Amino acid sequence: MSMKLTKEEYRAVRKHLNYTQSHLAEVLGLTRETIYRREGGKEPITLEASRALRYELVAQRGEFTLPKV
């Protein structure tokens, strides 16, 4: 299993957290456009970006597993 999230997984985690693209961008110190591009497959989701979103999932929900896509 790859540690990098797919665009579908990235979006599913954001939605599972009940975050808008704007809110996730604010939490991660990014722009909403960056989140939009990642979810649309126009910008690669790096290992670091995947980890940051996973850490947010754990911090907010105490969950270690990804939601179903």
Backbone as CSV, one residue per row, in Angstrom:
resi,resn,N_x,N_y,N_z,CA_x,CA_y,CA_z,C_x,C_y,C_z
1,MET,0.846,-1.186,0.000,0.000,0.000,0.000,0.888,1.245,0.000
2,SER,0.575,2.156,-0.884,1.344,3.391,-0.978,0.944,4.339,0.151
3,MET,1.913,5.070,0.653,1.630,6.052,1.693,1.074,7.347,1.096
4,LYS,1.304,7.537,-0.213,0.757,8.728,-0.863,-0.729,8.528,-1.102
5,LEU,-1.491,9.571,-0.839,-2.925,9.512,-1.075,-3.234,9.756,-2.547
6,THR,-4.250,9.088,-3.039,-4.758,9.400,-4.374,-5.608,10.665,-4.269
7,LYS,-5.950,11.237,-5.399,-6.798,12.438,-5.371,-8.156,12.109,-4.757
8,GLU,-8.655,10.896,-4.993,-9.935,10.484,-4.420,-9.841,10.336,-2.901
9,GLU,-8.746,9.749,-2.434,-8.552,9.601,-0.990,-8.384,10.959,-0.314
10,TYR,-7.634,11.837,-0.957,-7.397,13.175,-0.417,-8.725,13.899,-0.202
11,ARG,-9.571,13.856,-1.226,-10.885,14.501,-1.143,-11.765,13.817,-0.100
12,ALA,-11.732,12.489,-0.043,-12.549,11.743,0.920,-12.167,12.089,2.355
13,VAL,-10.881,12.229,2.624,-10.437,12.589,3.973,-10.920,13.994,4.316
14,ARG,-10.770,14.917,3.375,-11.235,16.297,3.626,-12.726,16.312,3.939
15,LYS,-13.499,15.595,3.154,-14.944,15.566,3.374,-15.283,14.858,4.688
16,HIS,-14.541,13.809,5.022,-14.750,13.088,6.279,-14.525,14.020,7.478
17,LEU,-13.589,14.932,7.323,-13.316,15.925,8.365,-14.348,17.055,8.363
18,ASN,-15.232,17.042,7.372,-16.215,18.120,7.199,-15.545,19.467,6.974
19,TYR,-14.447,19.456,6.226,-13.711,20.668,5.899,-14.049,21.101,4.480
20,THR,-14.156,22.395,4.282,-14.207,22.931,2.926,-12.777,22.971,2.396
21,GLN,-12.640,23.168,1.110,-11.296,23.324,0.553,-10.603,24.523,1.186
22,SER,-11.348,25.587,1.409,-10.772,26.802,2.009,-10.288,26.547,3.429
23,HIS,-11.084,25.811,4.203,-10.690,25.553,5.591,-9.463,24.641,5.645
24,LEU,-9.441,23.598,4.822,-8.271,22.726,4.803,-7.028,23.506,4.399
25,ALA,-7.173,24.372,3.422,-6.039,25.197,2.990,-5.527,26.052,4.141
26,GLU,-6.434,26.636,4.892,-6.046,27.466,6.037,-5.318,26.629,7.089
27,VAL,-5.843,25.455,7.390,-5.242,24.576,8.400,-3.833,24.148,7.988
28,LEU,-3.654,23.857,6.707,-2.364,23.363,6.220,-1.421,24.474,5.760
29,GLY,-1.899,25.720,5.787,-1.058,26.835,5.358,-0.864,26.891,3.855
30,LEU,-1.921,26.522,3.122,-1.879,26.506,1.665,-2.951,27.434,1.119
31,THR,-3.067,27.470,-0.193,-4.166,28.203,-0.814,-5.273,27.228,-1.169
32,ARG,-6.488,27.748,-1.305,-7.602,26.898,-1.716,-7.337,26.335,-3.107
33,GLU,-6.681,27.106,-3.941,-6.347,26.667,-5.295,-5.462,25.416,-5.261
34,THR,-4.544,25.336,-4.323,-3.682,24.159,-4.197,-4.520,22.924,-3.871
35,ILE,-5.447,23.055,-2.936,-6.316,21.928,-2.574,-7.151,21.525,-3.784
36,TYR,-7.706,22.508,-4.487,-8.506,22.261,-5.687,-7.691,21.487,-6.732
37,ARG,-6.456,21.913,-6.970,-5.602,21.261,-7.970,-5.242,19.843,-7.547
38,ARG,-4.985,19.630,-6.271,-4.669,18.280,-5.801,-5.860,17.352,-5.984
39,GLU,-7.032,17.806,-5.601,-8.228,16.975,-5.720,-8.622,16.741,-7.176
40,GLY,-8.229,17.643,-8.048,-8.532,17.503,-9.467,-7.464,16.765,-10.254
41,GLY,-6.379,16.389,-9.583,-5.312,15.665,-10.253,-4.384,16.536,-11.064
42,LYS,-4.491,17.845,-10.896,-3.640,18.768,-11.649,-2.331,19.069,-10.923
43,GLU,-2.259,18.710,-9.660,-1.041,18.883,-8.870,-0.801,17.588,-8.108
44,PRO,0.422,17.067,-8.175,0.681,15.804,-7.483,0.529,15.952,-5.968
45,ILE,0.061,14.889,-5.355,-0.043,14.848,-3.897,1.219,14.149,-3.405
46,THR,2.096,14.913,-2.831,3.378,14.388,-2.380,3.210,13.563,-1.108
47,LEU,4.250,12.855,-0.753,4.243,12.098,0.497,4.049,13.047,1.676
48,GLU,4.686,14.206,1.632,4.551,15.188,2.705,3.117,15.714,2.807
49,ALA,2.493,15.963,1.661,1.101,16.427,1.650,0.172,15.349,2.192
50,SER,0.439,14.108,1.838,-0.360,12.989,2.344,-0.224,12.870,3.855
51,ARG,0.995,12.982,4.326,1.226,12.896,5.777,0.526,14.026,6.523
52,ALA,0.600,15.230,5.980,-0.029,16.381,6.645,-1.534,16.159,6.798
53,LEU,-2.168,15.631,5.770,-3.613,15.396,5.851,-3.924,14.238,6.797
54,ARG,-3.099,13.207,6.788,-3.287,12.093,7.730,-3.130,12.580,9.175
55,TYR,-2.146,13.424,9.423,-1.940,13.971,10.775,-3.155,14.777,11.217
56,GLU,-3.739,15.532,10.298,-4.929,16.311,10.620,-6.093,15.378,10.959
57,LEU,-6.216,14.280,10.238,-7.266,13.299,10.517,-7.110,12.731,11.926
58,VAL,-5.890,12.384,12.289,-5.629,11.848,13.627,-5.873,12.918,14.684
59,ALA,-5.399,14.133,14.434,-5.545,15.212,15.415,-7.012,15.556,15.671
60,GLN,-7.822,15.553,14.632,-9.221,15.964,14.770,-10.160,14.826,15.131
61,ARG,-9.858,13.626,14.661,-10.787,12.514,14.838,-10.209,11.347,15.628
62,GLY,-8.899,11.362,15.853,-8.274,10.235,16.530,-8.322,8.967,15.697
63,GLU,-8.474,9.105,14.398,-8.594,7.965,13.495,-7.296,7.736,12.739
64,PHE,-6.973,6.469,12.567,-5.749,6.115,11.851,-6.030,5.529,10.483
65,THR,-7.270,5.162,10.219,-7.610,4.571,8.934,-8.330,5.593,8.064
66,LEU,-8.140,5.465,6.774,-8.779,6.372,5.840,-10.235,5.989,5.641
67,PRO,-11.084,6.967,5.378,-12.484,6.647,5.059,-12.543,5.936,3.714
68,LYS,-13.589,5.196,3.495,-13.782,4.505,2.204,-14.035,5.531,1.118
69,VAL,-13.422,5.283,-0.037,-13.585,6.179,-1.182,-14.812,5.765,-1.961
